[in-house]
Amino acid sequence: MDRERLELSDGDFIDLDWSDQKYSRLAIIGHGLEGESCAKYMLGMSAALQRRSWDTLAWNCRGCSGEPNRLLRSYHSGLSGDLGHVIDHAISKGYQSIALIGFSLGGNIVLKYLGEQGSKLRPEVKAGVAFSVPCDLTSSSLRLADWDNKIYMSRFMDGLKEKIIQKNNKFPGKLNLNGIKRIKTFSQFDDRFTAPLNGFLNAPDYWLRASSKPHLDAIQIPSLMIQAANDPFLPEPCFPRKIAKASKSLHLEIPRHGGHVGFVSRGPEYWSETRCAEFLKEVIP
């Protein structure tokens, strides 16, 4: 993988990790919350698609590539505009056939982008695949606050709070860190930091406006959404059965097992990697 820094018009940057560029098709892959391009599931999907004659571009959300981003604002679940910049950059390199793939937060961004673009979507983008998507951020955020997800919530909070502490060091006087160690849930963290840093009124406003679910019925290209029935992070509102049933483009699959981004198998690939490749072969000539 070769790293490229994509400079953004607002003065910030996104780091991109490319495979060897030797094919005409490109898969753009996005990570989950507090993930990065070198996460195991990202590398596995990239390798699986490279074996099937795809170039891959694994993109890091702002501040997730090992270096803090330059601005006070942070990355969040609804940054579909950043994905748009990545797509435009890829098209400028000559790719005519692009698939968008996302895991968890990255999946929410993919589906939100596709729905927002609708009929205006650039013709080079041919398909989307999303796994373990918290498409209804309100219910998912509250579900993660339940006692049985305490270990996961603690891990997320540790990473997110560390990023806020780094930002406070970079922008002294801009943030109030009083009581930050007592923050235990997304409701508290998003209300205190994510929302105000990114132009939202509060946590509920952020969850509503950043969710992909309100945009799913506007998707107009073949898109596969896979939500495991036993995903501990996703309550029923994150399973858009009626929307998918009425849609000609959105295909919802609900395997019994898989947890949250844990679609393993006994073969050489994760089940998610094989299923993604199969779907792309079906919809992209």
Contacts in CASP RR format, 6 or more apart in sequence:
PFRMAT RR
TARGET T0000
AUTHOR 0000-0000-0000
METHOD contacts of the structure
MODEL  1
MDRERLELSDGDFIDLDWSDQKYSRLAIIGHGLEGESCAKYMLGMSAALQ
RRSWDTLAWNCRGCSGEPNRLLRSYHSGLSGDLGHVIDHAISKGYQSIAL
IGFSLGGNIVLKYLGEQGSKLRPEVKAGVAFSVPCDLTSSSLRLADWDNK
IYMSRFMDGLKEKIIQKNNKFPGKLNLNGIKRIKTFSQFDDRFTAPLNGF
LNAPDYWLRASSKPHLDAIQIPSLMIQAANDPFLPEPCFPRKIAKASKSL
HLEIPRHGGHVGFVSRGPEYWSETRCAEFLKEVIP
1 17 0 8 1.000
1 18 0 8 1.000
1 19 0 8 1.000
1 37 0 8 1.000
1 38 0 8 1.000
1 46 0 8 1.000
1 58 0 8 1.000
2 17 0 8 1.000
2 18 0 8 1.000
2 19 0 8 1.000
2 20 0 8 1.000
3 15 0 8 1.000
3 16 0 8 1.000
3 17 0 8 1.000
3 18 0 8 1.000
3 65 0 8 1.000
4 15 0 8 1.000
4 16 0 8 1.000
4 17 0 8 1.000
4 18 0 8 1.000
5 13 0 8 1.000
5 14 0 8 1.000
5 15 0 8 1.000
5 16 0 8 1.000
6 13 0 8 1.000
6 14 0 8 1.000
6 15 0 8 1.000
6 16 0 8 1.000
6 85 0 8 1.000
6 86 0 8 1.000
6 89 0 8 1.000
7 13 0 8 1.000
8 14 0 8 1.000
8 82 0 8 1.000
8 85 0 8 1.000
10 71 0 8 1.000
11 70 0 8 1.000
11 71 0 8 1.000
12 62 0 8 1.000
12 69 0 8 1.000
12 70 0 8 1.000
12 71 0 8 1.000
12 73 0 8 1.000
13 62 0 8 1.000
13 69 0 8 1.000
13 70 0 8 1.000
14 59 0 8 1.000
14 60 0 8 1.000
14 61 0 8 1.000
14 62 0 8 1.000
14 65 0 8 1.000
14 82 0 8 1.000
14 85 0 8 1.000
14 86 0 8 1.000
15 37 0 8 1.000
15 59 0 8 1.000
15 60 0 8 1.000
15 65 0 8 1.000
15 67 0 8 1.000
16 37 0 8 1.000
16 57 0 8 1.000
16 58 0 8 1.000
16 59 0 8 1.000
16 60 0 8 1.000
16 86 0 8 1.000
16 89 0 8 1.000
17 37 0 8 1.000
17 38 0 8 1.000
17 57 0 8 1.000
17 58 0 8 1.000
17 59 0 8 1.000
17 60 0 8 1.000
18 55 0 8 1.000
18 56 0 8 1.000
18 57 0 8 1.000
19 46 0 8 1.000
19 50 0 8 1.000
19 55 0 8 1.000
19 56 0 8 1.000
19 57 0 8 1.000
20 55 0 8 1.000
21 55 0 8 1.000
21 93 0 8 1.000
22 55 0 8 1.000
23 53 0 8 1.000
23 54 0 8 1.000
23 55 0 8 1.000
24 95 0 8 1.000
24 96 0 8 1.000
24 97 0 8 1.000
25 53 0 8 1.000
25 54 0 8 1.000
25 55 0 8 1.000
25 95 0 8 1.000
25 97 0 8 1.000
25 98 0 8 1.000
25 99 0 8 1.000
25 284 0 8 1.000
26 54 0 8 1.000
26 55 0 8 1.000
26 56 0 8 1.000
26 57 0 8 1.000
26 90 0 8 1.000
26 95 0 8 1.000
26 97 0 8 1.000
26 98 0 8 1.000
26 99 0 8 1.000
27 45 0 8 1.000
27 46 0 8 1.000
27 49 0 8 1.000
27 54 0 8 1.000
27 55 0 8 1.000
27 56 0 8 1.000
27 57 0 8 1.000
27 98 0 8 1.000
27 99 0 8 1.000
27 100 0 8 1.000
27 101 0 8 1.000
27 280 0 8 1.000
28 56 0 8 1.000
28 57 0 8 1.000
28 59 0 8 1.000
28 83 0 8 1.000
28 86 0 8 1.000
28 87 0 8 1.000
28 90 0 8 1.000
28 98 0 8 1.000
28 99 0 8 1.000
28 100 0 8 1.000
28 101 0 8 1.000
29 37 0 8 1.000
29 42 0 8 1.000
29 45 0 8 1.000
29 46 0 8 1.000
29 56 0 8 1.000
29 57 0 8 1.000
29 58 0 8 1.000
29 59 0 8 1.000
29 101 0 8 1.000
29 102 0 8 1.000
29 103 0 8 1.000
30 37 0 8 1.000
30 42 0 8 1.000
30 58 0 8 1.000
30 59 0 8 1.000
30 61 0 8 1.000
30 101 0 8 1.000
30 102 0 8 1.000
30 103 0 8 1.000
30 106 0 8 1.000
30 107 0 8 1.000
30 109 0 8 1.000
30 110 0 8 1.000
31 37 0 8 1.000
31 39 0 8 1.000
31 41 0 8 1.000
31 42 0 8 1.000
31 58 0 8 1.000
31 60 0 8 1.000
31 61 0 8 1.000
31 64 0 8 1.000
31 102 0 8 1.000
31 103 0 8 1.000
31 104 0 8 1.000
31 105 0 8 1.000
31 106 0 8 1.000
32 39 0 8 1.000
32 102 0 8 1.000
32 103 0 8 1.000
32 104 0 8 1.000
32 105 0 8 1.000
32 106 0 8 1.000
32 107 0 8 1.000
32 261 0 8 1.000
33 77 0 8 1.000
33 104 0 8 1.000
33 105 0 8 1.000
33 156 0 8 1.000
34 64 0 8 1.000
34 155 0 8 1.000
34 156 0 8 1.000
34 159 0 8 1.000
34 160 0 8 1.000
35 64 0 8 1.000
36 42 0 8 1.000
36 60 0 8 1.000
36 64 0 8 1.000
36 65 0 8 1.000
36 66 0 8 1.000
37 58 0 8 1.000
37 59 0 8 1.000
37 60 0 8 1.000
37 65 0 8 1.000
38 58 0 8 1.000
41 103 0 8 1.000
41 261 0 8 1.000
41 262 0 8 1.000
41 270 0 8 1.000
41 272 0 8 1.000
42 58 0 8 1.000
42 103 0 8 1.000
43 58 0 8 1.000
44 269 0 8 1.000
44 270 0 8 1.000
44 273 0 8 1.000
45 56 0 8 1.000
45 101 0 8 1.000
45 270 0 8 1.000
45 272 0 8 1.000
45 273 0 8 1.000
45 276 0 8 1.000
46 56 0 8 1.000
46 58 0 8 1.000
48 269 0 8 1.000
48 270 0 8 1.000
48 273 0 8 1.000
48 274 0 8 1.000
48 276 0 8 1.000
48 277 0 8 1.000
49 56 0 8 1.000
49 273 0 8 1.000
49 276 0 8 1.000
49 277 0 8 1.000
49 280 0 8 1.000
50 56 0 8 1.000
52 277 0 8 1.000
52 281 0 8 1.000
54 99 0 8 1.000
54 280 0 8 1.000
55 95 0 8 1.000
57 86 0 8 1.000
57 90 0 8 1.000
59 83 0 8 1.000
59 86 0 8 1.000
60 66 0 8 1.000
61 75 0 8 1.000
61 79 0 8 1.000
61 82 0 8 1.000
61 105 0 8 1.000
62 69 0 8 1.000
62 71 0 8 1.000
62 73 0 8 1.000
62 74 0 8 1.000
62 75 0 8 1.000
62 79 0 8 1.000
62 82 0 8 1.000
63 69 0 8 1.000
63 74 0 8 1.000
63 75 0 8 1.000
63 163 0 8 1.000
64 75 0 8 1.000
68 163 0 8 1.000
68 166 0 8 1.000
68 167 0 8 1.000
68 170 0 8 1.000
69 75 0 8 1.000
72 167 0 8 1.000
72 171 0 8 1.000
72 174 0 8 1.000
72 197 0 8 1.000
73 197 0 8 1.000
73 198 0 8 1.000
74 163 0 8 1.000
74 164 0 8 1.000
74 167 0 8 1.000
74 193 0 8 1.000
74 194 0 8 1.000
74 197 0 8 1.000
74 198 0 8 1.000
75 82 0 8 1.000
76 194 0 8 1.000
76 198 0 8 1.000
76 206 0 8 1.000
76 210 0 8 1.000
77 105 0 8 1.000
77 106 0 8 1.000
77 108 0 8 1.000
77 109 0 8 1.000
77 134 0 8 1.000
77 137 0 8 1.000
77 210 0 8 1.000
77 211 0 8 1.000
78 108 0 8 1.000
78 109 0 8 1.000
78 112 0 8 1.000
78 209 0 8 1.000
78 210 0 8 1.000
78 211 0 8 1.000
78 212 0 8 1.000
79 109 0 8 1.000
80 109 0 8 1.000
80 112 0 8 1.000
80 113 0 8 1.000
80 116 0 8 1.000
81 113 0 8 1.000
82 109 0 8 1.000
83 100 0 8 1.000
83 109 0 8 1.000
83 110 0 8 1.000
83 113 0 8 1.000
84 113 0 8 1.000
87 98 0 8 1.000
87 100 0 8 1.000
87 122 0 8 1.000
87 124 0 8 1.000
87 125 0 8 1.000
88 122 0 8 1.000
90 98 0 8 1.000
91 98 0 8 1.000
91 122 0 8 1.000
91 124 0 8 1.000
95 124 0 8 1.000
96 124 0 8 1.000
97 124 0 8 1.000
97 126 0 8 1.000
97 284 0 8 1.000
98 124 0 8 1.000
98 125 0 8 1.000
98 126 0 8 1.000
99 125 0 8 1.000
99 126 0 8 1.000
99 127 0 8 1.000
99 128 0 8 1.000
99 129 0 8 1.000
99 280 0 8 1.000
99 284 0 8 1.000
100 110 0 8 1.000
100 113 0 8 1.000
100 114 0 8 1.000
100 125 0 8 1.000
100 127 0 8 1.000
100 128 0 8 1.000
100 129 0 8 1.000
101 107 0 8 1.000
101 110 0 8 1.000
101 128 0 8 1.000
101 129 0 8 1.000
101 130 0 8 1.000
101 276 0 8 1.000
102 109 0 8 1.000
102 110 0 8 1.000
102 129 0 8 1.000
102 130 0 8 1.000
102 131 0 8 1.000
103 130 0 8 1.000
103 131 0 8 1.000
103 132 0 8 1.000
103 261 0 8 1.000
104 131 0 8 1.000
104 132 0 8 1.000
104 133 0 8 1.000
104 134 0 8 1.000
104 233 0 8 1.000
104 260 0 8 1.000
104 261 0 8 1.000
105 134 0 8 1.000
106 130 0 8 1.000
106 133 0 8 1.000
107 130 0 8 1.000
107 131 0 8 1.000
107 132 0 8 1.000
107 133 0 8 1.000
107 212 0 8 1.000
108 130 0 8 1.000
108 133 0 8 1.000
108 134 0 8 1.000
108 135 0 8 1.000
108 137 0 8 1.000
108 210 0 8 1.000
108 211 0 8 1.000
108 212 0 8 1.000
109 212 0 8 1.000
110 128 0 8 1.000
110 129 0 8 1.000
110 130 0 8 1.000
110 212 0 8 1.000
111 130 0 8 1.000
111 133 0 8 1.000
111 135 0 8 1.000
111 212 0 8 1.000
111 215 0 8 1.000
111 216 0 8 1.000
111 219 0 8 1.000
111 223 0 8 1.000
111 225 0 8 1.000
112 210 0 8 1.000
112 211 0 8 1.000
112 212 0 8 1.000
112 215 0 8 1.000
114 121 0 8 1.000
114 125 0 8 1.000
114 128 0 8 1.000
114 215 0 8 1.000
114 219 0 8 1.000
114 220 0 8 1.000
114 221 0 8 1.000
114 223 0 8 1.000
115 212 0 8 1.000
115 215 0 8 1.000
115 216 0 8 1.000
115 218 0 8 1.000
115 219 0 8 1.000
115 220 0 8 1.000
116 215 0 8 1.000
116 218 0 8 1.000
118 218 0 8 1.000
118 219 0 8 1.000
118 220 0 8 1.000
119 220 0 8 1.000
121 220 0 8 1.000
121 221 0 8 1.000
125 221 0 8 1.000
126 221 0 8 1.000
126 222 0 8 1.000
126 283 0 8 1.000
126 284 0 8 1.000
127 221 0 8 1.000
127 222 0 8 1.000
127 223 0 8 1.000
127 224 0 8 1.000
127 279 0 8 1.000
127 280 0 8 1.000
127 283 0 8 1.000
127 284 0 8 1.000
128 221 0 8 1.000
128 222 0 8 1.000
128 223 0 8 1.000
128 224 0 8 1.000
129 223 0 8 1.000
129 224 0 8 1.000
129 226 0 8 1.000
129 276 0 8 1.000
129 279 0 8 1.000
129 280 0 8 1.000
130 223 0 8 1.000
130 224 0 8 1.000
130 225 0 8 1.000
130 226 0 8 1.000
131 226 0 8 1.000
131 227 0 8 1.000
131 261 0 8 1.000
131 263 0 8 1.000
131 272 0 8 1.000
132 226 0 8 1.000
132 227 0 8 1.000
132 228 0 8 1.000
132 231 0 8 1.000
132 233 0 8 1.000
132 234 0 8 1.000
132 259 0 8 1.000
132 260 0 8 1.000
132 261 0 8 1.000
132 262 0 8 1.000
133 212 0 8 1.000
133 225 0 8 1.000
133 227 0 8 1.000
133 234 0 8 1.000
133 238 0 8 1.000
134 140 0 8 1.000
134 141 0 8 1.000
134 211 0 8 1.000
134 233 0 8 1.000
134 234 0 8 1.000
134 238 0 8 1.000
135 211 0 8 1.000
135 212 0 8 1.000
135 213 0 8 1.000
135 216 0 8 1.000
135 225 0 8 1.000
135 238 0 8 1.000
135 240 0 8 1.000
136 211 0 8 1.000
136 213 0 8 1.000
136 235 0 8 1.000
136 237 0 8 1.000
136 238 0 8 1.000
137 206 0 8 1.000
137 207 0 8 1.000
137 208 0 8 1.000
137 210 0 8 1.000
137 211 0 8 1.000
138 204 0 8 1.000
138 207 0 8 1.000
138 208 0 8 1.000
138 211 0 8 1.000
138 237 0 8 1.000
139 235 0 8 1.000
139 236 0 8 1.000
139 237 0 8 1.000
139 238 0 8 1.000
140 233 0 8 1.000
140 234 0 8 1.000
140 235 0 8 1.000
140 238 0 8 1.000
141 185 0 8 1.000
141 186 0 8 1.000
141 187 0 8 1.000
141 190 0 8 1.000
141 203 0 8 1.000
141 207 0 8 1.000
142 187 0 8 1.000
142 235 0 8 1.000
143 149 0 8 1.000
143 232 0 8 1.000
143 233 0 8 1.000
143 234 0 8 1.000
143 235 0 8 1.000
144 152 0 8 1.000
144 153 0 8 1.000
144 156 0 8 1.000
144 185 0 8 1.000
144 186 0 8 1.000
144 233 0 8 1.000
145 153 0 8 1.000
145 184 0 8 1.000
145 185 0 8 1.000
145 186 0 8 1.000
145 187 0 8 1.000
148 232 0 8 1.000
149 232 0 8 1.000
149 233 0 8 1.000
152 232 0 8 1.000
152 233 0 8 1.000
153 184 0 8 1.000
153 185 0 8 1.000
153 186 0 8 1.000
154 184 0 8 1.000
156 186 0 8 1.000
157 183 0 8 1.000
157 184 0 8 1.000
157 185 0 8 1.000
157 189 0 8 1.000
160 189 0 8 1.000
160 193 0 8 1.000
161 180 0 8 1.000
161 181 0 8 1.000
161 183 0 8 1.000
161 189 0 8 1.000
164 175 0 8 1.000
164 177 0 8 1.000
164 180 0 8 1.000
164 193 0 8 1.000
165 177 0 8 1.000
165 180 0 8 1.000
167 174 0 8 1.000
167 175 0 8 1.000
168 174 0 8 1.000
168 175 0 8 1.000
168 177 0 8 1.000
175 193 0 8 1.000
180 192 0 8 1.000
183 189 0 8 1.000
183 192 0 8 1.000
186 203 0 8 1.000
187 203 0 8 1.000
190 203 0 8 1.000
190 206 0 8 1.000
190 207 0 8 1.000
191 202 0 8 1.000
191 203 0 8 1.000
194 200 0 8 1.000
194 203 0 8 1.000
194 206 0 8 1.000
195 201 0 8 1.000
195 202 0 8 1.000
195 203 0 8 1.000
195 205 0 8 1.000
195 206 0 8 1.000
198 206 0 8 1.000
200 206 0 8 1.000
200 209 0 8 1.000
200 210 0 8 1.000
208 214 0 8 1.000
213 237 0 8 1.000
213 238 0 8 1.000
213 240 0 8 1.000
213 243 0 8 1.000
216 240 0 8 1.000
216 243 0 8 1.000
216 244 0 8 1.000
216 247 0 8 1.000
216 250 0 8 1.000
217 243 0 8 1.000
217 246 0 8 1.000
217 247 0 8 1.000
217 250 0 8 1.000
219 247 0 8 1.000
219 249 0 8 1.000
219 250 0 8 1.000
220 249 0 8 1.000
221 249 0 8 1.000
222 249 0 8 1.000
222 251 0 8 1.000
222 279 0 8 1.000
222 282 0 8 1.000
222 283 0 8 1.000
223 249 0 8 1.000
223 250 0 8 1.000
223 251 0 8 1.000
224 251 0 8 1.000
224 253 0 8 1.000
224 275 0 8 1.000
224 276 0 8 1.000
224 279 0 8 1.000
225 240 0 8 1.000
225 244 0 8 1.000
225 250 0 8 1.000
225 251 0 8 1.000
225 252 0 8 1.000
225 253 0 8 1.000
226 252 0 8 1.000
226 253 0 8 1.000
226 254 0 8 1.000
226 255 0 8 1.000
226 263 0 8 1.000
226 272 0 8 1.000
226 275 0 8 1.000
227 234 0 8 1.000
227 238 0 8 1.000
227 239 0 8 1.000
227 252 0 8 1.000
227 253 0 8 1.000
227 254 0 8 1.000
228 234 0 8 1.000
228 254 0 8 1.000
228 255 0 8 1.000
228 256 0 8 1.000
228 257 0 8 1.000
228 258 0 8 1.000
228 259 0 8 1.000
228 260 0 8 1.000
228 262 0 8 1.000
228 263 0 8 1.000
229 254 0 8 1.000
229 255 0 8 1.000
229 256 0 8 1.000
229 257 0 8 1.000
230 256 0 8 1.000
230 257 0 8 1.000
230 258 0 8 1.000
230 259 0 8 1.000
231 238 0 8 1.000
231 258 0 8 1.000
231 259 0 8 1.000
231 260 0 8 1.000
232 259 0 8 1.000
232 260 0 8 1.000
233 260 0 8 1.000
234 260 0 8 1.000
239 252 0 8 1.000
239 254 0 8 1.000
240 250 0 8 1.000
240 252 0 8 1.000
241 252 0 8 1.000
243 250 0 8 1.000
244 250 0 8 1.000
244 251 0 8 1.000
244 252 0 8 1.000
251 279 0 8 1.000
253 275 0 8 1.000
255 263 0 8 1.000
255 271 0 8 1.000
258 264 0 8 1.000
258 271 0 8 1.000
261 272 0 8 1.000
262 270 0 8 1.000
262 272 0 8 1.000
263 270 0 8 1.000
263 271 0 8 1.000
263 272 0 8 1.000
263 275 0 8 1.000
264 270 0 8 1.000
264 271 0 8 1.000
265 271 0 8 1.000
265 274 0 8 1.000
END
